[in-house]
Structure formats: C-alpha cells, structure tokens
C-alpha cells in the first residue's frame, strides 16, 4: 500500500503510466500522484479485486490516451458508495473504457483532435454521460 507519493521532481518527465491493482492510503493519493506527472500522455488503469481506490480522479491536462479496464468481479461493498472515475482531460485523443462494475463515471473534456472513443460499459446503476458531440 502506498502511503507516500514520490516527490514531484521524480515524476515530472513520466509520459506513460500503468496502474494495476493499486492500493493507496486514500483516493486523494491518486489525484496527487497524477498532478505530479506534468508530462503524462498515456495512462492505463487495470482494476482488480485488490484495488482499494473508490473514485479515480483523473485531472490530467496533458493526457492524450486513456485506457480503463474495470471488469473485475463485483465486491460486496461495491453498492455501498460511489466508485468509478471522474475524467477531466482536455487534449484526450483516445479513450477506451471496459467497465462492468462502476456506478459513477463523469467525463469533462472538450477534445480538440478526437480520434476514437470506445465505451464498453455495463453499469449496474444508471449513469449519465455527457460529452461534446463530434461531427465526423
């Protein structure tokens, strides 16, 4: 379990980050980690049943590609509170989501050069998605 996040100076040049089965002291640690990755362009999140993060706050102004795989088996505590993803990535070009577990997904971005968006989502609680209409 991560209780201390590396200093910003160690993370400034990271362009690609893969998080798998993460355990942090609290959800805010993920937001702090991502904030310190000032050059981050590509991120993959693979959640497993051992992942203890409830709400991933992905506020990365430089992120171009995001892949989320959250098709783990449902846990008993999944219905007790919101869990999922809040995504704010203004230059995002590629978004792939496979999610059969989350009950919360908020997308806040205005992609300028959109390439593709794949949503393979099966939510057990209704979720409202809002994002810009793309004229293709």
C-alpha atoms as one frame of an Amber mdcrd trajectory, in Angstrom:
protein
   0.000   0.000   0.000   1.315   3.423  -0.962   1.401   5.792   1.987   3.895
   8.238   0.483   3.875   9.539  -3.083   7.258  10.173  -4.730   8.276  13.841
  -4.895   7.208  15.847  -7.931  10.802  16.080  -9.170  10.832  12.289  -9.661
   7.613  12.269 -11.716   7.881  15.369 -13.929   9.089  13.577 -17.067   6.869
  10.473 -16.909   4.901  10.173 -20.166   3.349   6.741 -19.675   1.817   5.304
 -16.512   0.181   1.926 -15.947  -1.675   1.392 -12.681  -2.734  -2.154 -11.867
  -4.347  -3.337  -8.656  -3.457  -0.131  -6.812  -3.689   0.272  -3.091  -3.328
   3.798  -1.755  -3.882   5.255   1.686  -6.854   7.159   0.242  -8.436   8.170
  -3.060  -6.840  11.628  -2.894  -3.409   9.996  -3.261  -4.245   9.053  -6.863
  -5.131  12.668  -7.693  -1.898  13.872  -6.076   0.178  11.291  -7.953  -1.329
  12.295 -11.304  -0.931  16.004 -10.570   2.811  15.443 -10.123   3.095  13.765
 -13.545   3.210  17.015 -15.532   4.143  15.381 -18.873   1.788  12.377 -18.692
   0.363  11.460 -22.117  -0.642   7.803 -21.868  -2.317   6.044 -18.949  -3.716
   2.564 -18.426  -5.729   1.619 -15.347  -6.433  -2.049 -14.679  -8.551  -2.584
 -11.612  -8.664  -5.873  -9.747 -10.473  -7.041  -6.656  -7.440  -5.991  -4.598
  -7.668  -2.349  -5.739  -8.865  -0.169  -2.848  -9.389   3.111  -4.726 -13.087
   4.025  -4.815 -13.055   7.083  -7.064 -10.260   7.723  -9.527  -9.894  11.466
 -10.068  -8.127  11.812 -13.415  -7.458  15.510 -13.961  -4.526  15.499 -16.377
  -4.283  18.377 -18.876  -1.602  16.620 -20.991  -3.231  13.162 -21.226  -3.749
  12.005 -24.838  -4.664   8.346 -24.346  -6.595   6.681 -21.521  -7.483   3.005
 -21.206  -9.536   1.712 -18.300 -10.208  -1.953 -17.636 -12.557  -2.341 -14.699
 -14.144  -5.673 -15.447 -13.166  -7.286 -12.191 -15.636  -9.305 -10.189 -18.064
  -7.295  -8.117 -17.274  -6.987  -4.402 -19.800  -6.988  -1.581 -19.085  -3.340
  -0.698 -19.469  -2.062  -4.294 -23.062  -0.904  -3.774 -22.419   0.965  -0.525
 -20.908   4.111  -2.070 -19.943   5.669  -5.377 -16.979   4.153  -7.108 -15.695
   4.799 -10.567 -13.973   7.563 -12.498 -14.011  11.344 -12.828 -12.114  12.228
 -16.002 -11.034  15.745 -16.999  -8.592  15.560 -19.913  -8.867  18.438 -22.419
  -6.433  17.091 -25.059  -7.595  13.466 -24.921  -7.442  11.760 -28.325  -8.156
   8.128 -27.476 -10.411   6.782 -24.748 -11.067   3.083 -24.172 -13.238   2.001
 -21.265 -14.268  -1.520 -20.370 -16.226  -1.274 -17.147 -18.758  -3.713 -15.745
 -18.567  -2.610 -12.123 -18.552   1.187 -11.634 -21.635   3.138 -10.632 -20.086
   6.548 -11.349 -18.495   7.967 -14.484 -18.071  11.690 -15.126 -16.429  12.893
 -18.329 -15.389  16.523 -18.523 -13.390  17.266 -21.611 -13.605  19.103 -24.885
 -11.377  17.120 -27.189  -9.885  19.162 -29.993  -8.433  16.388 -32.106 -10.561
  13.367 -31.330  -9.536  10.044 -32.784 -11.685   7.385 -31.170 -13.836   6.683
 -28.176 -14.717   3.142 -27.191 -17.169   2.634 -24.390 -17.848  -0.927 -23.372
 -19.733  -0.218 -20.199 -22.306  -2.177 -18.321 -23.362  -0.232 -15.267 -25.461
  -1.787 -12.567 -26.711   1.688 -11.641 -27.769   4.222 -14.257 -25.091   6.752
 -15.068 -25.465   9.942 -17.075 -22.698  10.621 -19.559 -22.211  13.982 -21.165
 -19.549  14.868 -23.661 -19.278  17.030 -26.772 -20.920  15.881 -29.978 -18.308
  15.083 -32.590 -19.052  15.971 -36.212 -17.396  13.345 -38.352
